[in-house]
Amino acid sequence: TIRESTQIATPPSSPYRMSSNPQTRKDDSRDGRLSYSNMAEHTLRKELNAIAINNCKDKAQAFGDCAKEQGILVVFRCRSQNNALNACLSSYTNPEAFEKFKAKRALEIAAKSGI
């Protein structure tokens, strides 16, 4: 009959489907695919980004407040707050600051391990 011929076949399970298990899903993410040396650098970048966000909270708050007030005109009317936030974040996350942070963390790790 017509009804039988119009049924949609269910696709076979794909090996690329995201797992419903949170631990497995984490391994499927980008972090799980990084090599060990890249993972260490990626972890350091995440730490530095968290520090930058924490140290720039006041500027992020000012930009957020402006965005709430201005709505769709946020791009035009909150430009100064956005520039201040970007300048603050980039002062912590630029390549020179990252290299300093990496050297500092290497010294901390060496001191902990007694090397």
C-alpha positions as CSV (number, residue, x, y, z in Angstrom):
1,T,0.0,0.0,0.0
2,I,1.0,3.6,-0.3
3,R,1.4,4.0,3.5
4,E,4.0,1.2,3.6
5,S,6.0,2.6,0.7
6,T,6.3,6.1,2.3
7,Q,7.7,4.9,5.6
8,I,11.1,6.3,6.3
9,A,13.8,3.8,7.1
10,T,15.7,4.3,10.3
11,P,19.4,4.9,9.6
12,P,21.8,2.3,11.0
13,S,23.6,3.4,14.1
14,S,26.6,5.4,13.1
15,P,30.0,5.1,14.8
16,Y,30.2,8.9,14.6
17,R,27.2,9.4,16.9
18,M,27.9,11.3,20.1
19,S,27.7,9.0,23.1
20,S,25.1,9.7,25.8
21,N,27.7,8.8,28.5
22,P,29.4,12.1,29.6
23,Q,32.7,10.4,30.2
24,T,32.8,8.9,26.8
25,R,31.6,12.1,25.2
26,K,34.5,14.0,26.8
27,D,36.9,11.5,25.3
28,D,35.3,12.1,21.9
29,S,35.8,15.8,22.1
30,R,38.8,17.7,20.9
31,D,40.7,17.3,24.1
32,G,40.6,13.6,23.8
33,R,42.2,13.7,20.3
34,L,45.2,15.8,21.2
35,S,48.7,14.3,21.5
36,Y,50.4,14.4,24.9
37,S,52.6,17.4,24.1
38,N,49.7,19.3,22.6
39,M,47.5,18.3,25.5
40,A,49.9,19.9,27.9
41,E,50.0,23.1,25.9
42,H,46.2,23.1,25.5
43,T,45.8,22.7,29.3
44,L,48.2,25.6,30.0
45,R,46.2,27.8,27.5
46,K,42.9,26.8,29.3
47,E,44.5,27.8,32.6
48,L,45.7,31.1,31.3
49,N,42.3,31.8,29.7
50,A,40.6,31.2,33.0
51,I,43.1,33.5,34.8
52,A,42.4,36.2,32.1
53,I,38.7,35.9,32.4
54,N,38.9,36.1,36.2
55,N,41.2,39.2,36.1
56,C,38.9,40.9,33.5
57,K,35.6,40.3,35.3
58,D,34.9,44.0,35.8
59,K,35.3,44.8,32.1
60,A,33.2,41.7,31.2
61,Q,30.5,42.9,33.6
62,A,30.5,46.4,32.2
63,F,30.2,45.0,28.6
64,G,27.4,42.6,29.8
65,D,25.5,45.4,31.4
66,C,25.8,47.6,28.4
67,A,24.6,44.7,26.1
68,K,21.6,44.2,28.3
69,E,20.7,47.8,28.1
70,Q,21.3,48.3,24.4
71,G,19.9,45.1,23.0
72,I,20.4,44.8,19.3
73,L,22.4,48.0,19.1
74,V,25.1,46.4,21.3
75,V,27.6,46.4,18.4
76,F,27.4,50.2,18.0
77,R,26.7,51.5,21.4
78,C,29.0,49.2,23.5
79,R,32.1,49.4,21.3
80,S,34.2,51.0,24.0
81,Q,33.4,48.4,26.6
82,N,34.0,45.6,24.0
83,N,37.4,47.1,23.1
84,A,38.3,47.4,26.8
85,L,37.4,43.8,27.4
86,N,39.3,42.6,24.4
87,A,42.4,44.6,25.4
88,C,42.3,43.2,28.9
89,L,41.9,39.6,27.7
90,S,44.6,40.0,25.1
91,S,47.0,41.4,27.7
92,Y,46.9,38.1,29.5
93,T,46.6,35.7,26.5
94,N,49.0,37.2,23.9
95,P,51.9,34.9,22.8
96,E,54.5,36.7,25.0
97,A,52.3,36.4,28.1
98,F,51.7,32.7,27.3
99,E,55.4,32.0,27.0
100,K,56.0,33.7,30.4
101,F,53.2,31.7,31.9
102,K,54.5,28.5,30.4
103,A,58.0,29.2,31.9
104,K,56.5,30.0,35.3
105,R,54.4,26.8,35.3
106,A,57.5,24.8,34.3
107,L,59.4,26.2,37.3
108,E,56.5,25.5,39.6
109,I,56.3,21.9,38.4
110,A,60.0,21.4,38.7
111,A,60.0,22.8,42.2
112,K,57.1,20.5,43.2
113,S,58.8,17.4,41.8
114,G,62.2,18.3,43.3
115,I,64.0,18.5,40.0
